[in-house]
């Protein structure tokens, strides 16, 4: 489908996000993903009032659209038109778990059209009974081909403008679907996703459940975001997604049994569509709490790396680094007395070269220093993640032969857990959180390596070293 012309409605308001920064008296704007500097005309600068731009005419519409496209601003949910919930159909892929399906249908409520696609459940009679009791349309497949195919089968039966793909182990907040539908006031939005939280039941949560409640792979945080590869929110889970039917075409890649949601998002982004993550919309997911199931699911997530690398070789990299930041990391990993001075020299040279490209800024060296410091911090964070997550088998082996690698691995394991504990503030003591954090990364990394060995390719393990300084 050809992308529609950007035509945000009157009253549509966007707000600069937390990573954006106005400088030069409001005439320069730093932020976005990837980070960039926008130089504003006097007219454009006046349109930003208290960090917001409201569409009132062609100029404000163009500026708001530009800020959305560069991921410098996000829509203000309260400014978006009230959607019609009758315009969405729920598609539910099902394999067993009739009790969870019933719980989901209760949360969807009466009056909504629901299409249940049974993927050859072992207890099909129970699924049929639940579907009939709630008046849902039921499609019975003859062969099991996985959730991606089941969603597509349901999608082909949708006649409304929007579709909500929802897994059976989800419970909806009543406000979730309306909040996501509101984002489609932007004609470039193809997909919107909520925040996925852990579901508490009468049994309560054990220590794994409390870790997942704070640090679930499906919970993408508290801040709204544009979703695209290599950005702070680079994907959204398929557990609950609302899509524009005309934009999403045939839907998911039916042959994929893992990573199909990531592939779905990245294909839409590559075609120029916008995908929104909206944490004000909330759903609850039944997290796994037994150690075996939990670790197995983490490894399963990691096993999608190679299939995704085949389809998206330029987006799957576990880290994205500039050549100068590689030099900084290498110097610090050496663990010598000269390491910090050399890292500072490399960072200073990088800042000078960045400043030379900021000729229109009033204070190019000040801006360049901030950008360089942010780049160093991001590079160190990515390096720690590589050591304890994606590269842990190699890092562990190397630690037996290198004191500096051993020191870096241990430091990364502790610092990473401490930072995540401080960020998430879980209902769990630091020791058990740290253990769970390390098990999480070990299981995920194992899945990545298994998929790489099985596919005989290390593409999913290689960082992307950008050619530009």
Order of alpha helices (4+ residues) and beta strands (2+ residues): beta-beta-beta-beta-alpha-beta-alpha-beta-beta-alpha-beta-alpha-beta-alpha-beta-beta-alpha-beta-alpha-beta-beta-alpha-alpha-beta-alpha-alpha-beta-alpha-alpha-alpha-alpha-alpha-alpha-beta
